[in-house]
Amino acid sequence: MITAIVLIKTSVDRIPEIAESIASLDSVSEVFSVTGTYDLIAMVRVARHDDLADVIPGRISKIPGVEGTDTHVAFRTYSQHDLEAAFAIGLDA
C-alpha cells in the first residue's frame, strides 16, 4: 500500500464542501481541515504508484475550488498501534 499526504489549497469560502468531495473519493482515507499555508490535508492510499496520478491530478485537482496541491509520498508508516504490537511480541498475556 502506498500512502501519499496531499496538501491542498482551496477557495476559502468552500472548504467544507471541497473537503467532503475529496473525502468521498475511494482512495482517500481522511481529510483534515488545517491552519497554515494549506487549507486541507488528504491521506491517499493506493495499491500502485501509478494510481496516484489517477487520484491526485486526475480527481482531487479537478474538484471545483481546488486551487493547488503539494504531494508527499511516504517511505514508511509508523503509528502508535504498530509500536504497541511490536512491543507486545513474545509477551504472554
C-alpha positions as a Python dict, from the first residue, in 0.01 Angstrom:
ca = {
    (1, 'M'): (0, 0, 0),
    (2, 'I'): (136, 340, -99),
    (3, 'T'): (43, 639, 118),
    (4, 'A'): (55, 997, -5),
    (5, 'I'): (-1, 1308, 204),
    (6, 'V'): (-164, 1572, -16),
    (7, 'L'): (-151, 1936, 96),
    (8, 'I'): (-435, 2124, -72),
    (9, 'K'): (-505, 2493, -130),
    (10, 'T'): (-872, 2574, -186),
    (11, 'S'): (-1119, 2855, -222),
    (12, 'V'): (-1154, 2950, 146),
    (13, 'D'): (-1527, 3012, 119),
    (14, 'R'): (-1588, 2647, 15),
    (15, 'I'): (-1353, 2449, 242),
    (16, 'P'): (-1621, 2223, 399),
    (17, 'E'): (-1781, 2135, 64),
    (18, 'I'): (-1444, 2069, -101),
    (19, 'A'): (-1331, 1856, 195),
    (20, 'E'): (-1646, 1645, 169),
    (21, 'S'): (-1597, 1598, -206),
    (22, 'I'): (-1238, 1486, -154),
    (23, 'A'): (-1330, 1257, 136),
    (24, 'S'): (-1586, 1081, -82),
    (25, 'L'): (-1318, 960, -325),
    (26, 'D'): (-1238, 587, -297),
    (27, 'S'): (-864, 614, -231),
    (28, 'V'): (-890, 897, 23),
    (29, 'S'): (-892, 771, 382),
    (30, 'E'): (-903, 1106, 568),
    (31, 'V'): (-925, 1476, 501),
    (32, 'F'): (-817, 1730, 762),
    (33, 'S'): (-904, 2099, 768),
    (34, 'V'): (-590, 2274, 894),
    (35, 'T'): (-435, 2611, 968),
    (36, 'G'): (-134, 2746, 787),
    (37, 'T'): (-33, 2772, 422),
    (38, 'Y'): (-270, 2495, 310),
    (39, 'D'): (-640, 2458, 379),
    (40, 'L'): (-677, 2079, 369),
    (41, 'I'): (-459, 1771, 407),
    (42, 'A'): (-575, 1446, 248),
    (43, 'M'): (-438, 1099, 314),
    (44, 'V'): (-442, 897, -8),
    (45, 'R'): (-378, 522, -5),
    (46, 'V'): (-338, 327, -329),
    (47, 'A'): (-207, -14, -433),
    (48, 'R'): (25, 104, -709),
    (49, 'H'): (236, 416, -753),
    (50, 'D'): (72, 481, -1092),
    (51, 'D'): (-267, 502, -917),
    (52, 'L'): (-158, 827, -751),
    (53, 'A'): (-186, 1002, -1088),
    (54, 'D'): (-544, 886, -1122),
    (55, 'V'): (-640, 1011, -776),
    (56, 'I'): (-445, 1334, -724),
    (57, 'P'): (-424, 1519, -1057),
    (58, 'G'): (-697, 1304, -1209),
    (59, 'R'): (-966, 1356, -944),
    (60, 'I'): (-866, 1575, -647),
    (61, 'S'): (-725, 1858, -860),
    (62, 'K'): (-1036, 1860, -1078),
    (63, 'I'): (-1277, 1925, -790),
    (64, 'P'): (-1415, 2279, -827),
    (65, 'G'): (-1246, 2508, -573),
    (66, 'V'): (-918, 2314, -551),
    (67, 'E'): (-652, 2569, -641),
    (68, 'G'): (-336, 2358, -599),
    (69, 'T'): (-180, 2053, -439),
    (70, 'D'): (158, 1954, -298),
    (71, 'T'): (206, 1578, -267),
    (72, 'H'): (441, 1389, -35),
    (73, 'V'): (477, 1010, -76),
    (74, 'A'): (552, 819, 244),
    (75, 'F'): (850, 582, 252),
    (76, 'R'): (731, 401, 562),
    (77, 'T'): (439, 434, 803),
    (78, 'Y'): (474, 438, 1181),
    (79, 'S'): (181, 450, 1420),
    (80, 'Q'): (110, 404, 1788),
    (81, 'H'): (-82, 85, 1702),
    (82, 'D'): (226, -55, 1520),
    (83, 'L'): (456, 33, 1812),
    (84, 'E'): (227, -134, 2066),
    (85, 'A'): (212, -450, 1855),
    (86, 'A'): (592, -459, 1819),
    (87, 'F'): (649, -428, 2195),
    (88, 'A'): (388, -696, 2266),
    (89, 'I'): (568, -963, 2057),
    (90, 'G'): (663, -1254, 2278),
    (91, 'L'): (474, -1133, 2583),
    (92, 'D'): (231, -1372, 2744),
    (93, 'A'): (-97, -1216, 2849),
}
